[in-house]
Amino acid sequence: MADRLRVLGHPDRLRLLALLEREKNAPVHAMTEALGRPQAAVSRHLAQMRRAGVLRAERRGQEVWYAVADPNAFTILRCIRSHQQAP
């Protein structure tokens, strides 16, 4: 759990998780466009999230698609959102 919390402590990784919450799964190029970050940086974030067990990857042809492997990550995201909006 500590690894997951550490991984989700980065703003870009939280944004990736939020994107996957909406889209359910997405290819790397779509996430790169959504974040407006270089593909190499997004790939590094995705790899960290995958190693921590937050995401899973699936190769479809030449593309790699990601989805959330641990639905508890959404619980963490909702918790962060609720405290962010508190007075």
N, C-alpha and C positions, 0 to 999 in steps of 0.2 A: 504494500500500500504506500509506503514511503516513496518508493521509486515512481509510482504513478503520480503522487502529489508533486514530487520534484519536477517531473516531466511537464505536468500541467501548469507549472509556475511561470511559464514564459508566455507573453502576450500573443505571439504568433501561433504557438501551439494551441492556445485557447481559441483563437480564431479558426484554426483548422478544425478543431473539435466542433465548434458551433456550425461551421459549414457542413460537416458530416451529420450533424443533428438534423439539419434541414434537408439535405440531399440524400441521406442514407449511405451512398457511396459515390465516389468521384475519382476521376483520373488525375494524375499528378499535374498535367498541363492546366486543367480547370482550377485546381487549387492554387497554382502559381499565379494565374491570372486574377483570381479572387483576392489574393493577398497583395499582389503588386510587388512581389519579391522575386529575386533571381531563382531560377529552377534549382540550382545547387543548394541554396539555403533552405528552400522548402523540402527538398529531398532529405537533407540532414535532419530537419525537424520530424519528418515522417518516419525516418529510420529510428530515431530516439523513441518515438511513441510506440513504434512496433516492438522494439526491444523490451520496453516496459510492459508490454502486453495490452496496451490501450487499443492499438489498431491491428488489423490484419490486412494483408495485401494479396491481390490476385492478378496474375498476368493475363491480359486479354490481347492477344496478338503482340504488338510492340508496346502497348500501353500497360501501365500498372495502375490498378484501381485499388483504392483504400476504403475500408469500412471500419466501424468501431467493433472491436472484439470484446470489450468489456463495457456493458451498458452502465455499470457503476460510474463510468467517466461522465455520463450525462448528469448523474446525481451531483457529482462534484461541481460540474459547470453550473447547474441550477443553484447550488448553495452559494457559489461565488457571486452569481448574478443577484441573488436575494440580499446579500450583504453589501453589495455595491450600491444598491438602490435605497438602502436604509438611511435614515436621516443622520 
